[in-house]
Amino acid sequence: MAFNTRTKIKEVLALEPTGQDTIVMGWVRTFRSNRFIALNDGSTPNNLQVVVNYENTSEALLKRITTGACLKISGQLVHSTGSGQKVELQASHIEVLGDSDAEKYPMQPKKHSLEFLRENAHLRMRTQTFGAVFRVRNAIAYAVHQFFQQKGFVYWHSPIITASDAEGAGEMFKVTTLPLDGTAPKNDDGSINFKEDFFGKATNLTVSGQLEGELAAMAFGDIYTFGPTFRAENSNTTRHLAEFWMIEPEMAFYDIEDNQNLAEEFIQYLIRYTMAQNAEDLRFLDERLKEEEKALPQDKRSEMGLIEKLQFVVDNKFERITYTEAIEILLNSTPYKKKKFQYDVQWGIDLQSEHERFLVEKHFKKPVIVTGYPAAIKAFYMRLNDGCEPGRETVAAMDILAPGIGEIVGGSQREERYEKLVARMEAMHIPTHEMSWYLDTRRFGACPHAGFGLGFERMVQFVTGMTNIRDVIPFARTPKNAEF
Amino acid sequence: MAFNTRTKIKEVLALEPTGQDTIVMGWVRTFRSNRFIALNDGSTPNNLQVVVNYENTSEALLKRITTGACLKISGQLVHSTGSGQKVELQASHIEVLGDSDAEKYPMQPKKHSLEFLRENAHLRMRTQTFGAVFRVRNAIAYAVHQFFQQKGFVYWHSPIITASDAEGAGEMFKVTTLPLDGTAPKNDDGSINFKEDFFGKATNLTVSGQLEGELAAMAFGDIYTFGPTFRAENSNTTRHLAEFWMIEPEMAFYDIEDNQNLAEEFIQYLIRYTMAQNAEDLRFLDERLKEEEKALPQDKRSEMGLIEKLQFVVDNKFERITYTEAIEILLNSTPYKKKKFQYDVQWGIDLQSEHERFLVEKHFKKPVIVTGYPAAIKAFYMRLNDGCEPGRETVAAMDILAPGIGEIVGGSQREERYEKLVARMEAMHIPTHEMSWYLDTRRFGACPHAGFGLGFERMVQFVTGMTNIRDVIPFARTPKNAEF
């Protein structure tokens, strides 16, 4: 006998009420005056108002209707006069599926700090804020797939455990079944004998699926990955996670301009989809952000509201400038002249967060795509631009900088010319013999190609307005923290 | 200046040819008689026939049109008379984007063994077989998201790195930044001081996202995960991977019957979607399987062709039986009576692969859902059935067994009753104090809920007919193997 006979509250709220029999199941958010239950089932940020006939309800049952309790309620759906909503449910039968001791339940019907909720991450998705954040996260994730599938891209699973440590994108976590206590088998020279490890060699958690993605692009043309990636960096900031999700499309026959066009269209698509599908969640998050920023001095508050900002990003082309132009803008800027930047500005530097924020938030006031970075500060696989002045070699790299977030996308046209790629790898001390599988794509049927990586959590931050990246992933992994 | 001006071959093949100017880019599969190029760009298993005007083409260029070479071809699209296809491209300009030395290119225009292709997994997706396999994999993955999103499920990212090792689903990989050589910091008692490790405690790669998924189901109602999971088991079989992708839906307000209904509908949806979207890939794989099975004796061949089997699965209800019924069927079976089973049959055993295959392939000849397994052989979180005979306690577990694959889904209604769950955990020596976050779902607003796990690669095997699981994931991770 199937148990699930409920209608989801999102659907109930959209019904035309005619007194029809309706069954809902969900959790009590509040219970006022022994009469009005605000019931939520996670399908929408909005609660259904349930009216209890308290004269016909036992005292014992009324006492069990507490915040967090799980109820099954049958009743009639009628027009609501008072609740600010079109409908309310006149309860005819209430069953408590699961009690919630109001004294002990951590999620009280009051405002909790984000820090407190982070420590109770196993329950925080029951709050309005995190309900909205994770529904938006879900919407963006699905929009990622829709966008690429509609264009005929192939979803590609690059490996998570990898023996390759050549990408140099960051510190890696070791993956092993060997003991850590010194009893791991050793070679004659005292080094660990990884032949005895599970995979017969030293392995790590991937920092990027790009290189394997390039292999696939040389077969399918257009592919994308969407999977977890890892950095063992001791960065305790609001922008870094040790485990995060990344989307990495890779396209054969794309140059750096095609790459920029796709990335811009992609970001706008994700926002537009979420605005259409999750309007109520975004309205809530917009209000939340305004509320949060009231505590800040005027000059630290966002110039635009959340929804206003998102609308602006989908309505306006991204600014496109070269790295060299960016440096000139910075050199001519007031903060530079007034020595307000902490880091120096000159051609060749890696742009610091303060520089990126100036460009995006003060100068252009919109997302900016910066291309043509110095070769010396970028990865080996990026394509060397032709015709550079000696000493001013640049690569066909692109970073997309977003207001309030900084770098949200990093990408490049790839170096498809075998000799140039090998020369670059050798100059950067990357062992080419370990990468022969990668170099095969340049030996056999190479072609111009390009790709980029979008940090999924940074995108969710951008859309939800959450300032700490730990608040947009279900269970954050950061230095000294792997709870739940 | 954007480079990508091509039309994908999948689209070109569907065009009405009127001599229109067309640009294609792709890789040479074959080049016959200095005249006919079979060009493939990975968008479809089918090649576009390109006709070269060899009298107007230099000898030097003709020589570079080799298997695997990457070409950009402009020409006119015309009716084809001979190629078995509606259209062909009369080349007016051919540019070699990337050469491929025919002597050295591993992917020759001939039949390679699956073993050889596994060793060349970085290039195998350029073959017809693996092109089809990975396009089907892509289709199933997208269908997973479509299915759940249409039903309002929230896509949920359970953590990959976890400090929880209580699920007991299998051996785990350690994740660490500590040195392995014995210099890791130690406690006074000689044990490793994991406070000094990256996360401040011992961490592993997840074996399942279910427990964290249950937390989310108690907030959103219906959720699903789709992510990588890991087993450090030394199983060198055609059915096991150390790294594989799993889909784990978890639903509040579902009992075991709702769970079965959803799982059956889900599997049928995935197959129906793929049959509609990837008909040509499946036709190719159907032929490939027939060809492969020609080498087998008659009685080892599949009774149905691949497409016939898939059609049968979507057209017929799955058989539903209890474990107790399954045991009775096995005890009455010819192989049991003739002592052909390697493993004994009696109530209480874990069904072995040979038993499952008998039920599915010989007895019912269709997918079978088995429910009500003995509690003693199942996980702690499965709901104890009420009213069992003492000594014959069963749980509300379900396994879905598929022809040719065996177990493809494992699931259960979860034990939502706090006392019963804690008693079961204690009996199974699971430390309840480390799992208090999980137990909170039973303390606060518990409800009947259920879920299951679908091994994604097993599903891809089922749909593609590939007999080795290493052939349905881009880069297989297995004991002593983590190439690419």
Interface residues (C-beta under 8 A of the other chain):
Chain A: M1 A2 F3 N4 R6 K8 K10 M25 G26 W27 V28 D41 G42 S43 G68 A69 C70 K72 L97 G98 D99 S100 D101 K104 Y105 M107 H122 L123 M125 R126 F130 G131 F134 R135 R137 N138 A141 Y142 H145 Q149 G152 V154 Y155 W156 H157 S158 P159 I160 I161 T162 A163 S164 E171 F173 K174 V175 T176 T177 L178 L180 D181 G182 T183 A184 K186 G190 S191 I192 F198 F199 G200 K201 T203 L205 E212 L215 A216 M218 A219 F220 G221 G227 P228 F230 A232 N234 A242 E243 W245 M251 A252 F253 Y254 D255 E257 D258 N261 E416 W437 Y438 D440 T441 R442 R443 F444 G445 A446 C447 P448 I473 P474 F475 R477 P479 K480 N481 A482 E483 F484
Chain B: M1 A2 F3 N4 R6 K8 K10 M25 G26 W27 V28 D41 G42 S43 G68 A69 C70 K72 L97 G98 D99 S100 D101 K104 Y105 M107 H122 L123 M125 R126 F130 G131 F134 R135 R137 N138 A141 Y142 H145 Q149 G152 V154 Y155 W156 H157 S158 P159 I160 I161 T162 A163 S164 E171 F173 K174 V175 T176 T177 L178 L180 D181 G182 T183 A184 K186 G190 S191 I192 F198 F199 G200 K201 T203 L205 E212 L215 A216 M218 A219 F220 G221 G227 P228 F230 A232 N234 A242 E243 W245 M251 A252 F253 Y254 D255 E257 D258 N261 E416 W437 Y438 D440 T441 R442 R443 F444 G445 A446 C447 P448 I473 P474 F475 R477 P479 K480 N481 A482 E483 F484
